C-alpha cells in the first residue's frame, strides 16, 4: 500500500494559559514544523502558532480557512498534496479539532482519500469536565447549545433530564460566555432538586473553577461568577 502524508489533528488552548500547561512538548514541536494548516480562523491559528513557536516565519505558513461554505471539493483540494507525502495540521477554535467542531468534515474527506489521520493529545473541555464532575463517565451525551428562547430552553432541559434518568446518562452542554449566567439559572429552575449538576469554568486557565452539587444544594449557594468566561455544564438525573 502506498504511503501518504498525514493530517495532524492538533489541539489548541481553551483559554489564557501557557502551552506547557496543556500541550505535550512533542506536540508543540510537531505543530511548530508543519507548513500548512486548516483552521476556522487564520488569526487565532497564527496566535496559537506564535505561542508554540515555529521553524519558519508565520507569514510563510499557509492557513486555509474552513467555514460553513467550504465544500468537499475545496477540502479535497487542500488535502491533495498529502497523497504525495508531507504534513498538514488541522486546528479548532478551542480544544480538540473535529470534536463538536466542523473539522470533522475535513477528517472524513481525508479518510475517503486514504490519507493517514493522526490525533494528538491536548485539552478537550468535554472530557476534562466529565472527568472532574463525579457524574457517570461511561454513559454520556454532548448536546452543544440549548435553545436561546427561555421556554424552549426549559422544555429541552427537561427532555434531556428525562433521558438522563431513563439511561442514567450524563448530559453535557455549553453556552456562549455572555449567556452563561442565564443558562445556570435556567438549569436551577428546570431541573429536579435531586439531579446532580456540575459547572466547569475556564478549564486549564488560572480562572479554572469546578463544582458539582445536587440542584437543591446549588440553590442554597451564591451563584458562581460565570460572566464572560467559557463554561460547560453537566448533569445527571437522580433516581
C-alpha positions in Angstrom: 0.0 0.0 0.0 1.4 3.4 -1.0 2.1 5.6 2.0 0.7 9.1 2.2 1.3 12.2 4.2 -0.5 12.9 7.4 -3.4 15.1 8.5 -2.4 16.0 12.1 -5.2 16.9 14.5 -3.5 19.5 16.8 -5.4 20.6 19.9 -5.2 24.3 20.9 -5.7 26.0 24.2 -9.0 26.6 26.0 -8.0 30.0 27.3 -5.2 32.2 28.5 -2.5 29.7 29.8 1.0 28.8 28.6 1.2 25.8 26.2 3.4 23.9 28.6 0.3 23.6 30.9 -1.9 21.8 28.3 0.1 20.6 25.4 2.9 18.0 25.5 6.3 19.2 24.3 6.4 16.7 21.4 3.1 18.0 20.1 4.3 21.6 20.4 7.4 20.7 18.4 5.3 19.0 15.7 2.9 21.9 15.5 5.8 24.3 15.0 7.2 22.5 12.0 4.0 21.8 10.0 4.0 24.1 6.9 0.2 24.1 6.1 -2.9 24.4 8.4 -6.6 24.2 8.0 -8.4 26.4 10.5 -11.7 28.2 11.1 -9.9 31.5 11.8 -6.5 32.3 10.4 -5.8 35.0 13.0 -6.4 32.7 16.0 -4.5 29.9 14.3 -1.5 32.2 13.9 -1.8 33.2 17.6 -1.6 29.6 18.5 1.5 29.0 16.3 3.1 32.1 17.8 2.6 30.6 21.3 4.2 27.2 20.4 6.9 28.6 18.2 7.5 27.8 14.6 10.5 26.7 12.5 9.6 29.1 9.7 8.3 32.7 9.8 4.5 32.8 10.4 3.9 34.5 7.1 5.4 31.5 5.3 2.9 29.1 6.8 -0.2 28.5 4.7 -3.5 28.6 6.5 -6.7 27.5 4.7 -9.9 28.9 6.2 -12.7 26.4 6.9 -16.2 27.8 7.2 -19.8 26.7 6.6 -19.5 27.4 2.9 -16.4 25.2 2.3 -17.5 22.3 0.2 -16.0 18.8 -0.1 -14.2 19.7 -3.4 -12.3 22.5 -1.7 -11.3 20.3 1.3 -10.1 17.6 -1.1 -8.0 20.2 -3.0 -6.4 21.3 0.3 -5.6 17.6 1.2 -4.5 16.6 -2.3 -0.8 17.3 -1.6 -0.8 14.7 1.2 -1.2 12.0 -1.4 2.4 12.7 -2.3 3.6 12.9 1.3 4.1 15.7 3.8 2.1 17.1 6.7 -1.0 19.3 7.2 -2.3 20.4 10.6 -6.0 20.8 11.5 -6.8 23.1 14.4 -10.1 24.1 16.1 -11.1 27.5 17.6 -10.7 25.9 21.0 -9.6 22.4 22.3 -9.5 19.3 20.2 -10.3 19.6 16.5 -13.2 17.6 15.0 -14.9 17.1 18.4 -18.0 19.3 18.3 -16.1 21.1 15.6 -16.5 21.5 11.7 -13.1 20.0 11.2 -14.8 16.6 11.4 -15.7 17.1 7.7 -12.1 17.5 6.8 -11.2 14.3 8.6 -13.9 12.4 6.8 -12.6 13.6 3.5 -9.0 12.5 4.5 -10.3 9.0 5.3 -12.1 8.8 2.0 -8.9 9.8 0.2 -6.9 7.1 2.0 -4.8 9.7 3.9 -3.4 8.9 7.3 -5.1 10.8 10.2 -3.2 11.4 13.4 -4.9 12.7 16.6 -2.7 14.3 19.1 -3.1 14.7 22.9 -4.4 18.0 24.2 -7.3 19.6 26.1 -10.9 18.7 25.5 -13.4 20.7 27.6 -15.9 17.9 27.2 -13.6 15.2 28.6 -11.9 17.4 31.2 -15.2 18.5 32.7 -16.6 15.0 32.6 -13.5 13.7 34.5 -13.9 16.3 37.2 -17.7 16.1 37.5 -18.1 12.9 39.5 -21.0 12.1 37.2 -21.4 8.9 35.0 -18.3 8.8 32.8 -19.4 5.7 30.9 -22.7 6.9 29.5 -22.9 10.5 28.4 -24.2 12.7 25.6 -22.9 16.1 24.4 -25.6 18.3 23.0 -23.8 21.5 22.2 -26.1 24.5 22.7 -29.6 24.6 24.2 -32.3 26.8 22.6 -31.9 30.5 23.4 -35.7 31.1 23.8 -36.4 30.7 27.6 -39.5 28.4 27.2 -37.9 26.3 24.6 -34.7 26.0 26.6 -36.6 24.9 29.7 -38.5 22.3 27.7 -35.3 21.0 26.2 -33.5 20.8 29.6 -36.5 18.8 31.0 -36.3 16.4 27.9 -32.6 15.9 28.5 -33.2 15.3 32.2 -35.8 12.6 31.3 -33.2 10.9 29.0 -30.6 11.1 31.8 -33.0 9.4 34.2 -34.0 6.7 31.7 -30.5 5.8 30.7 -28.5 7.0 33.7 -26.6 9.1 31.2 -24.7 12.3 31.9 -25.9 15.3 29.8 -23.3 17.8 28.7 -23.9 21.3 27.1 -22.2 24.6 26.5 -23.3 28.2 26.2 -21.8 31.4 24.8 -20.0 33.1 27.7 -22.3 36.1 27.9 -25.3 33.8 28.4 -23.7 31.5 31.0 -25.4 33.1 33.9 -28.8 32.8 32.3 -28.1 29.2 31.5 -27.1 28.5 35.1 -30.4 30.0 36.4 -32.4 28.0 33.8 -30.8 24.8 34.9 -31.7 25.5 38.5 -35.3 26.4 37.6 -35.8 23.5 35.1 -34.1 20.5 36.8 -35.3 18.5 39.7 -33.7 19.0 43.1 -32.0 15.6 43.2 -30.4 16.0 39.8 -26.7 16.5 40.2 -25.3 19.5 38.3 -21.6 20.2 37.6 -20.3 23.6 36.4 -16.8 23.8 35.0 -15.4 27.3 34.2 -12.3 28.4 32.3 -10.7 24.9 32.3 -6.9 24.8 32.2 -6.6 28.5 32.9 -5.8 30.4 36.1 -9.5 31.1 36.4 -10.4 27.4 36.4 -13.2 26.5 38.8 -15.3 23.3 39.0 -18.1 22.4 41.4 -20.6 19.6 41.4 -23.8 19.5 43.7 -27.4 18.5 43.7 -29.6 21.2 42.2 -31.2 21.6 45.7 -27.8 22.3 47.1 -26.9 24.8 44.4 -30.0 26.8 45.2 -28.6 27.5 48.7 -25.2 28.7 47.5 -24.1 32.0 46.0 -24.2 31.9 42.2 -20.8 31.3 40.6 -19.1 34.0 38.6 -19.6 32.8 35.0 -19.8 36.2 33.3 -17.8 36.3 30.0 -15.8 33.1 30.9 -16.0 29.9 28.9 -18.1 27.3 30.8 -19.5 23.8 30.4 -22.5 22.3 32.2 -23.1 18.7 33.0 -26.0 17.0 34.9 -27.2 13.5 35.8 -30.7 12.9 37.0 -31.1 11.3 40.4 -33.3 8.2 40.9 
